[in-house]
């Protein structure tokens, strides 16, 4: 069993200069998962890269939560299609 590393959302908010409501809105949209331990919200280390990408979209490109949700869905779909193509290529080469 692997140990999941948690990062306090308060630290992320300080470091990236974002409001907790932004992170909470992303979680409500289903874009990341918040874990609460002793009344302190955390995200997993595995979600950190995804969250940082969404923060950059919001800050640098001024994209709102709905736009980030749409973009994330499209990126996820592209990754799925690339994986399907990789599997098809491998099955034809075998």
N, CA, C and O atoms as a MOPAC input file, in Angstrom:
PM7 MOZYME 1SCF
protein

 N      0.84200 1    -1.17900 1     0.00000 1
 C      0.00000 1     0.00000 1     0.00000 1
 C      0.88400 1     1.23900 1     0.00000 1
 O      1.81800 1     1.33100 1     0.79600 1
 N      0.60300 1     2.18300 1    -0.87600 1
 C      1.40200 1     3.39400 1    -0.94700 1
 C      0.81100 1     4.45900 1    -0.03900 1
 O     -0.40500 1     4.56600 1     0.12100 1
 N      1.69700 1     5.23500 1     0.54500 1
 C      1.24900 1     6.31000 1     1.42000 1
 C      0.95700 1     7.54300 1     0.57900 1
 O      1.77700 1     7.95300 1    -0.24200 1
 N     -0.21100 1     8.12800 1     0.78700 1
 C     -0.59800 1     9.32100 1     0.05100 1
 C     -0.10000 1    10.54700 1     0.80000 1
 O     -0.37100 1    10.71700 1     1.98900 1
 N      0.63000 1    11.40000 1     0.09200 1
 C      1.11400 1    12.63000 1     0.69200 1
 C      0.07100 1    13.71900 1     0.49800 1
 O     -0.44300 1    13.92100 1    -0.60200 1
 N     -0.23000 1    14.41300 1     1.58000 1
 C     -1.22700 1    15.47000 1     1.53900 1
 C     -0.55600 1    16.82800 1     1.69100 1
 O      0.43300 1    16.97400 1     2.40900 1
 N     -1.11000 1    17.81100 1     1.00500 1
 C     -0.59400 1    19.17100 1     1.05300 1
 C     -1.73700 1    20.07800 1     1.49900 1
 O     -2.82200 1    20.05700 1     0.91800 1
 N     -1.48300 1    20.86800 1     2.52800 1
 C     -2.51600 1    21.75600 1     3.06200 1
 C     -2.88800 1    22.80300 1     2.01600 1
 O     -2.01900 1    23.41500 1     1.39300 1
 N     -4.17700 1    22.99600 1     1.83700 1
 C     -4.62600 1    23.99600 1     0.85700 1
 C     -4.21900 1    25.40300 1     1.27100 1
 O     -4.03800 1    26.27000 1     0.41600 1
 N     -4.07400 1    25.64000 1     2.57000 1
 C     -3.64200 1    26.96800 1     3.02000 1
 C     -2.23600 1    27.29200 1     2.50900 1
 O     -1.94400 1    28.43700 1     2.16600 1
 N     -1.37000 1    26.28000 1     2.46200 1
 C     -0.01100 1    26.48000 1     1.93700 1
 C     -0.04000 1    26.75700 1     0.43700 1
 O      0.70000 1    27.60300 1    -0.06300 1
 N     -0.89200 1    26.04200 1    -0.26300 1
 C     -1.02600 1    26.24500 1    -1.70700 1
 C     -1.56200 1    27.64700 1    -1.98400 1
 O     -1.08500 1    28.33700 1    -2.88500 1
 N     -2.55300 1    28.05700 1    -1.20500 1
 C     -3.13600 1    29.39300 1    -1.38400 1
 C     -2.09500 1    30.47800 1    -1.16200 1
 O     -2.03000 1    31.44700 1    -1.91900 1
 N     -1.28100 1    30.31700 1    -0.12400 1
 C     -0.22700 1    31.30300 1     0.14600 1
 C      0.79700 1    31.33800 1    -0.98600 1
 O      1.13700 1    32.40600 1    -1.49400 1
 N      1.27800 1    30.17300 1    -1.37100 1
 C      2.34500 1    30.08000 1    -2.36900 1
 C      1.88900 1    30.61000 1    -3.72600 1
 O      2.63300 1    31.33200 1    -4.39000 1
 N      0.67200 1    30.25600 1    -4.14200 1
 C      0.17800 1    30.63500 1    -5.46900 1
 C     -0.69300 1    31.88900 1    -5.46400 1
 O     -1.16600 1    32.33500 1    -6.51000 1
 N     -0.89600 1    32.44600 1    -4.28000 1
 C     -1.69900 1    33.66300 1    -4.12600 1
 C     -3.10400 1    33.50600 1    -4.72900 1
 O     -3.54500 1    34.30900 1    -5.55100 1
 N     -3.78200 1    32.44700 1    -4.29000 1
 C     -5.17000 1    32.21700 1    -4.69400 1
 C     -6.03200 1    32.09800 1    -3.44800 1
 O     -5.54200 1    31.76900 1    -2.36800 1
 N     -7.30200 1    32.36500 1    -3.60700 1
 C     -8.26000 1    32.22500 1    -2.51800 1
 C     -8.65700 1    30.75600 1    -2.37800 1
 O     -8.67500 1    30.00500 1    -3.35300 1
 N     -8.97300 1    30.36500 1    -1.14500 1
 C     -9.42900 1    28.99700 1    -0.92000 1
 C    -10.71600 1    28.72500 1    -1.69300 1
 O    -10.95500 1    27.59300 1    -2.11400 1
 N    -11.53800 1    29.73800 1    -1.88300 1
 C    -12.80000 1    29.54500 1    -2.60400 1
 C    -12.55500 1    29.04700 1    -4.03100 1
 O    -13.36500 1    28.29800 1    -4.57600 1
 N    -11.43700 1    29.46400 1    -4.63400 1
 C    -11.09000 1    28.99000 1    -5.98300 1
 C    -10.84700 1    27.48000 1    -5.95700 1
 O    -11.37300 1    26.74500 1    -6.79100 1
 N    -10.04900 1    27.02900 1    -4.99600 1
 C     -9.75700 1    25.59300 1    -4.87900 1
 C    -11.03100 1    24.82700 1    -4.54400 1
 O    -11.26900 1    23.74800 1    -5.08700 1
 N    -11.84200 1    25.37500 1    -3.66200 1
 C    -13.10400 1    24.73800 1    -3.29100 1
 C    -14.03600 1    24.62900 1    -4.50900 1
 O    -14.70800 1    23.61400 1    -4.69100 1
 N    -14.06900 1    25.66800 1    -5.33000 1
 C    -14.90900 1    25.64000 1    -6.54200 1
 C    -14.43400 1    24.57700 1    -7.51500 1
 O    -15.25000 1    23.91100 1    -8.15200 1
 N    -13.12400 1    24.41100 1    -7.63700 1
 C    -12.58600 1    23.34700 1    -8.49700 1
 C    -12.99600 1    21.97300 1    -7.97700 1
 O    -13.32100 1    21.07700 1    -8.75500 1
 N    -12.97700 1    21.81800 1    -6.66000 1
 C    -13.39000 1    20.54200 1    -6.06400 1
 C    -14.87800 1    20.30100 1    -6.27900 1
 O    -15.28800 1    19.17600 1    -6.56300 1
 N    -15.68600 1    21.34200 1    -6.14500 1
 C    -17.12600 1    21.20000 1    -6.37000 1
 C    -17.42500 1    20.81900 1    -7.82100 1
 O    -18.39500 1    20.11400 1    -8.09800 1
 N    -16.58100 1    21.29400 1    -8.74600 1
 C    -16.75500 1    20.97200 1   -10.15900 1
 C    -16.23900 1    19.56500 1   -10.47800 1
 O    -16.38100 1    19.09200 1   -11.60500 1
 N    -15.64500 1    18.90100 1    -9.49200 1
 C    -15.13800 1    17.54900 1    -9.69300 1
 C    -13.77200 1    17.49400 1   -10.33700 1
 O    -13.37000 1    16.44400 1   -10.83900 1
 N    -13.04300 1    18.60400 1   -10.33600 1
 C    -11.74600 1    18.65900 1   -11.00000 1
 C    -10.59400 1    18.21200 1   -10.10100 1
 O     -9.52500 1    17.86000 1   -10.59900 1
 N    -10.79700 1    18.22300 1    -8.79900 1
 C     -9.82400 1    17.68200 1    -7.85800 1
 C    -10.53600 1    17.28400 1    -6.58300 1
 O    -11.69000 1    17.64600 1    -6.35200 1
 N     -9.82700 1    16.53600 1    -5.76300 1
 C    -10.43900 1    16.00800 1    -4.54200 1
 C     -9.79500 1    16.65700 1    -3.32600 1
 O     -8.57000 1    16.71200 1    -3.21700 1
 N    -10.62400 1    17.14700 1    -2.41500 1
 C    -10.13000 1    17.72500 1    -1.16400 1
 C    -10.38100 1    16.71300 1    -0.05200 1
 O    -11.48200 1    16.18100 1     0.09200 1
 N     -9.32800 1    16.46000 1     0.73100 1
 C     -9.41900 1    15.57300 1     1.88300 1
 C     -9.34400 1    16.43600 1     3.13300 1
 O     -8.44900 1    17.27200 1     3.25500 1
 N    -10.26500 1    16.24400 1     4.05200 1
 C    -10.27200 1    17.01900 1     5.29400 1
 C     -9.78500 1    16.13000 1     6.43400 1
 O    -10.34100 1    15.06500 1     6.69900 1
 N     -8.72000 1    16.60300 1     7.10600 1
 C     -8.16800 1    15.90300 1     8.25900 1
 C     -8.10700 1    16.90500 1     9.40200 1
 O     -7.46400 1    17.94800 1     9.28800 1
 N     -8.77300 1    16.58900 1    10.49400 1
 C     -8.81300 1    17.49600 1    11.65600 1
 C     -9.24300 1    18.90400 1    11.26100 1
 O     -8.63800 1    19.88800 1    11.68600 1
 N    -10.26900 1    18.99200 1    10.46400 1
 C    -10.87400 1    20.24700 1    10.00400 1
 C     -9.93400 1    21.07800 1     9.13400 1
 O    -10.17500 1    22.27000 1     8.94100 1
 N     -8.87400 1    20.47800 1     8.60700 1
 C     -7.95300 1    21.16300 1     7.70400 1
 C     -8.06400 1    20.52500 1     6.32800 1
 O     -7.87000 1    19.31700 1     6.19500 1
 N     -8.37300 1    21.32100 1     5.29300 1
 C     -8.48400 1    20.75100 1     3.93900 1
 C     -7.10700 1    20.53400 1     3.30500 1
 O     -6.21300 1    21.37300 1     3.42100 1
 N     -6.96100 1    19.40400 1     2.64100 1
 C     -5.72200 1    19.03100 1     1.95700 1
 C     -6.05900 1    18.54900 1     0.55200 1
 O     -7.18700 1    18.14200 1     0.27400 1
 N     -5.06000 1    18.60100 1    -0.32900 1
 C     -5.16200 1    17.90000 1    -1.60500 1
 C     -4.02000 1    16.89800 1    -1.65000 1
 O     -3.02900 1    17.03700 1    -0.93300 1
 N     -4.16700 1    15.89700 1    -2.49200 1
 C     -3.11000 1    14.89200 1    -2.60700 1
 C     -1.98600 1    15.43500 1    -3.46500 1
 O     -2.17300 1    16.31900 1    -4.30100 1
 N     -0.82000 1    14.87800 1    -3.23100 1
 C      0.35000 1    15.26900 1    -4.00600 1
 C      0.12700 1    15.01500 1    -5.50100 1
 O      0.62500 1    15.75800 1    -6.34800 1
 N     -0.62100 1    13.96500 1    -5.80900 1
 C     -0.88700 1    13.63900 1    -7.21100 1
 C     -1.77800 1    14.68000 1    -7.88900 1
 O     -1.71500 1    14.83700 1    -9.10800 1
 N     -2.60800 1    15.39400 1    -7.12100 1
 C     -3.47200 1    16.44100 1    -7.68600 1
 C     -2.76900 1    17.79700 1    -7.79900 1
 O     -3.29300 1    18.71500 1    -8.42900 1
 N     -1.59000 1    17.92400 1    -7.19300 1
 C     -0.91200 1    19.22200 1    -7.15700 1
 C     -0.58200 1    19.74300 1    -8.55100 1
 O     -0.83700 1    20.91200 1    -8.84300 1
 N     -0.02200 1    18.90600 1    -9.41200 1
 C      0.32700 1    19.35000 1   -10.76300 1
 C     -0.91600 1    19.79700 1   -11.53100 1
 O     -0.89300 1    20.80400 1   -12.23800 1
 N     -1.98500 1    19.04700 1   -11.38400 1
 C     -3.24600 1    19.39200 1   -12.04600 1
 C     -3.76800 1    20.73100 1   -11.51500 1
 O     -4.21900 1    21.57500 1   -12.28800 1
 N     -3.70400 1    20.91800 1   -10.20200 1
 C     -4.16000 1    22.17400 1    -9.59800 1
 C     -3.31100 1    23.34300 1   -10.07100 1
 O     -3.84600 1    24.40600 1   -10.38700 1
 N     -2.00000 1    23.16400 1   -10.12500 1
 C     -1.12300 1    24.25100 1   -10.57100 1
 C     -1.41500 1    24.62700 1   -12.02100 1
 O     -1.34600 1    25.80300 1   -12.37600 1
 N     -1.73800 1    23.65300 1   -12.85600 1
 C     -2.11000 1    23.93700 1   -14.24800 1
 C     -3.38800 1    24.77300 1   -14.28600 1
 O     -3.49200 1    25.71800 1   -15.06700 1
 N     -4.35800 1    24.42400 1   -13.44400 1
 C     -5.61900 1    25.16900 1   -13.40600 1
 C     -5.41600 1    26.58600 1   -12.85400 1
 O     -6.06400 1    27.52900 1   -13.30800 1
 N     -4.52800 1    26.73200 1   -11.88700 1
 C     -4.22000 1    28.06300 1   -11.35500 1
 C     -3.60300 1    28.93800 1   -12.44000 1
 O     -3.94400 1    30.11400 1   -12.56200 1
 N     -2.69200 1    28.36300 1   -13.23000 1
 C     -2.08600 1    29.13100 1   -14.33600 1
 C     -3.13200 1    29.52600 1   -15.36800 1
 O     -3.10700 1    30.65000 1   -15.86900 1
 N     -4.05000 1    28.62300 1   -15.69300 1
 C     -5.12100 1    28.97200 1   -16.63600 1
 C     -5.93500 1    30.14600 1   -16.10800 1
 O     -6.29400 1    31.05700 1   -16.85300 1
 N     -6.21600 1    30.10700 1   -14.82100 1
 C     -7.04000 1    31.15100 1   -14.20100 1
 C     -6.28900 1    32.48200 1   -14.14000 1
 O     -6.85100 1    33.51900 1   -14.49400 1
 N     -5.03800 1    32.46900 1   -13.70000 1
 C     -4.26600 1    33.70600 1   -13.54800 1
 C     -3.78600 1    34.27400 1   -14.88300 1
 O     -4.02800 1    35.44100 1   -15.19300 1
 N     -3.11600 1    33.45300 1   -15.65800 1
 C     -2.45800 1    33.93800 1   -16.87200 1
 C     -3.42400 1    34.12700 1   -18.03500 1
 O     -3.26400 1    35.05300 1   -18.83100 1
 N     -4.41000 1    33.26800 1   -18.13900 1
 C     -5.33400 1    33.33100 1   -19.27300 1
 C     -6.70700 1    33.87400 1   -18.88600 1
 O     -7.57100 1    34.06200 1   -19.74200 1
 N     -6.90100 1    34.12500 1   -17.59000 1
 C     -8.15700 1    34.66400 1   -17.06700 1
 C     -9.36900 1    33.80300 1   -17.42800 1
 O    -10.42500 1    34.30700 1   -17.81000 1
 N     -9.18200 1    32.48800 1   -17.29500 1
 C    -10.25100 1    31.53900 1   -17.60000 1
 C    -11.02000 1    31.24900 1   -16.31100 1
 O    -10.41300 1    31.00300 1   -15.26900 1
 N    -12.35400 1    31.27800 1   -16.38100 1
 C    -13.17000 1    31.01900 1   -15.19300 1
 C    -13.29300 1    29.51400 1   -14.94500 1
 O    -12.78800 1    28.70200 1   -15.72000 1
 N    -13.97000 1    29.15900 1   -13.85800 1
 C    -14.09500 1    27.75300 1   -13.45000 1
 C    -14.76900 1    26.91000 1   -14.53600 1
 O    -14.33000 1    25.79500 1   -14.81700 1
 N    -15.82700 1    27.43700 1   -15.14200 1
 C    -16.52200 1    26.68200 1   -16.19900 1
 C    -15.59400 1    26.43500 1   -17.38300 1
 O    -15.61400 1    25.35200 1   -17.96900 1
 N    -14.79200 1    27.41300 1   -17.73600 1
 C    -13.83900 1    27.24600 1   -18.83100 1
 C    -12.76200 1    26.23500 1   -18.48800 1
 O    -12.38000 1    25.41800 1   -19.32500 1
 N    -12.27100 1    26.28900 1   -17.25100 1
 C    -11.26500 1    25.33000 1   -16.80700 1
 C    -11.83900 1    23.91900 1   -16.82500 1
 O    -11.15700 1    22.96200 1   -17.19300 1
 N    -13.09300 1    23.80300 1   -16.42600 1
 C    -13.75900 1    22.49700 1   -16.43700 1
 C    -13.84500 1    21.95300 1   -17.86800 1
 O    -13.57200 1    20.77600 1   -18.10200 1
 N    -14.22200 1    22.80400 1   -18.81800 1
 C    -14.33000 1    22.38400 1   -20.21600 1
 C    -12.96200 1    22.00000 1   -20.77300 1
 O    -12.82600 1    20.97500 1   -21.44100 1
 N    -11.96400 1    22.81100 1   -20.50400 1
 C    -10.61200 1    22.52900 1   -20.99800 1
 C    -10.08400 1    21.23500 1   -20.39500 1
 O     -9.49400 1    20.41700 1   -21.10100 1
 N    -10.29100 1    21.04400 1   -19.09600 1
 C     -9.82600 1    19.81900 1   -18.43400 1
 C    -10.48900 1    18.59000 1   -19.02500 1
 O     -9.84400 1    17.55900 1   -19.21500 1
 N    -11.79000 1    18.70200 1   -19.31800 1
 C    -12.50300 1    17.58400 1   -19.93500 1
 C    -11.91600 1    17.26700 1   -21.31700 1
 O    -11.70400 1    16.10300 1   -21.65500 1
 N    -11.66100 1    18.30200 1   -22.09900 1
 C    -11.09300 1    18.09400 1   -23.43700 1
 C     -9.68900 1    17.49200 1   -23.37200 1
 O     -9.36000 1    16.59800 1   -24.15100 1
 N     -8.85800 1    17.98200 1   -22.43900 1
 C     -7.51100 1    17.43600 1   -22.28600 1
 C     -7.54900 1    15.97900 1   -21.85700 1
 O     -6.74900 1    15.16400 1   -22.31800 1
 N     -8.48000 1    15.66100 1   -20.97500 1
 C     -8.63700 1    14.27500 1   -20.54000 1
 C     -9.06300 1    13.38700 1   -21.70900 1
 O     -8.58100 1    12.26300 1   -21.85500 1
 N     -9.95300 1    13.89200 1   -22.52300 1
 C    -10.41500 1    13.13600 1   -23.69800 1
 C     -9.27700 1    12.92400 1   -24.69300 1
 O     -9.15100 1    11.84400 1   -25.27100 1
 N     -8.44800 1    13.94800 1   -24.89700 1
 C     -7.28900 1    13.82500 1   -25.79600 1
 C     -6.33900 1    12.74600 1   -25.28100 1
 O     -5.84900 1    11.92300 1   -26.05500 1
 N     -6.07900 1    12.75200 1   -23.96400 1
 C     -5.20000 1    11.73700 1   -23.38200 1
 C     -5.76200 1    10.33800 1   -23.58000 1
 O     -5.01100 1     9.40500 1   -23.86500 1
 N     -7.07200 1    10.18100 1   -23.43400 1
 C     -7.70600 1     8.87700 1   -23.65500 1
 C     -7.54100 1     8.43000 1   -25.10100 1
 O     -7.22700 1     7.27000 1   -25.36800 1
 N     -7.75300 1     9.35500 1   -26.03000 1
 C     -7.62300 1     9.02500 1   -27.44700 1
 C     -6.17400 1     8.67400 1   -27.79600 1
 O     -5.93300 1     7.76400 1   -28.58900 1
 N     -5.21900 1     9.38100 1   -27.21700 1
 C     -3.81900 1     9.06100 1   -27.46700 1
 C     -3.47400 1     7.67300 1   -26.94300 1
 O     -2.72400 1     6.93300 1   -27.57900 1
 N     -4.01700 1     7.32500 1   -25.79100 1
 C     -3.78900 1     5.99300 1   -25.23800 1
 C     -4.41600 1     4.92000 1   -26.13000 1
 O     -3.81400 1     3.87100 1   -26.35800 1
 N     -5.60800 1     5.17900 1   -26.62800 1
 C     -6.25400 1     4.23900 1   -27.54200 1
 C     -5.41800 1     4.06200 1   -28.81100 1
 O     -5.25700 1     2.94400 1   -29.29900 1
 N     -4.89400 1     5.15100 1   -29.33500 1
 C     -4.05700 1     5.06900 1   -30.54000 1
 C     -2.77900 1     4.28100 1   -30.26000 1
 O     -2.34100 1     3.49400 1   -31.09900 1
 N     -2.18600 1     4.48400 1   -29.10400 1
 C     -0.97700 1     3.75200 1   -28.73900 1
 C     -1.26700 1     2.25300 1   -28.65900 1
 O     -0.48600 1     1.43400 1   -29.14300 1
 N     -2.40200 1     1.90300 1   -28.04100 1
 C     -2.77900 1     0.50000 1   -27.93600 1
 C     -3.04600 1    -0.11600 1   -29.30500 1
 O     -2.66700 1    -1.26000 1   -29.55800 1
 N     -3.69400 1     0.63500 1   -30.18500 1
 C     -3.95200 1     0.13500 1   -31.54200 1
 C     -2.65200 1    -0.06900 1   -32.31200 1
 O     -2.48400 1    -1.07800 1   -32.99800 1
 N     -1.73500 1     0.88400 1   -32.20000 1
 C     -0.44800 1     0.73900 1   -32.87900 1
 C      0.27700 1    -0.50100 1   -32.38800 1
 O      0.83500 1    -1.26100 1   -33.17900 1
 N      0.26500 1    -0.70100 1   -31.08000 1
 C      0.94400 1    -1.86600 1   -30.51300 1
 C      0.29000 1    -3.16900 1   -30.94700 1
 O      0.98500 1    -4.16300 1   -31.15600 1
 N     -1.02400 1    -3.18700 1   -31.08700 1
 C     -1.69600 1    -4.42200 1   -31.49600 1
 C     -1.41200 1    -4.74200 1   -32.96400 1
 O     -1.36000 1    -5.91600 1   -33.33300 1
 N     -1.22700 1    -3.72400 1   -33.81000 1
 C     -0.90700 1    -3.97200 1   -35.21600 1
 C      0.54600 1    -4.38800 1   -35.39600 1
 O      0.86900 1    -5.12000 1   -36.33100 1
 N      1.41400 1    -3.93400 1   -34.51800 1
 C      2.83700 1    -4.26500 1   -34.63100 1
 C      3.12200 1    -5.65400 1   -34.09900 1
 O      4.13300 1    -6.25300 1   -34.46600 1
 N      2.25900 1    -6.18300 1   -33.24500 1
 C      2.50000 1    -7.50000 1   -32.65100 1
 C      2.18500 1    -8.62500 1   -33.59400 1
 O      2.33800 1    -9.79200 1   -33.23600 1

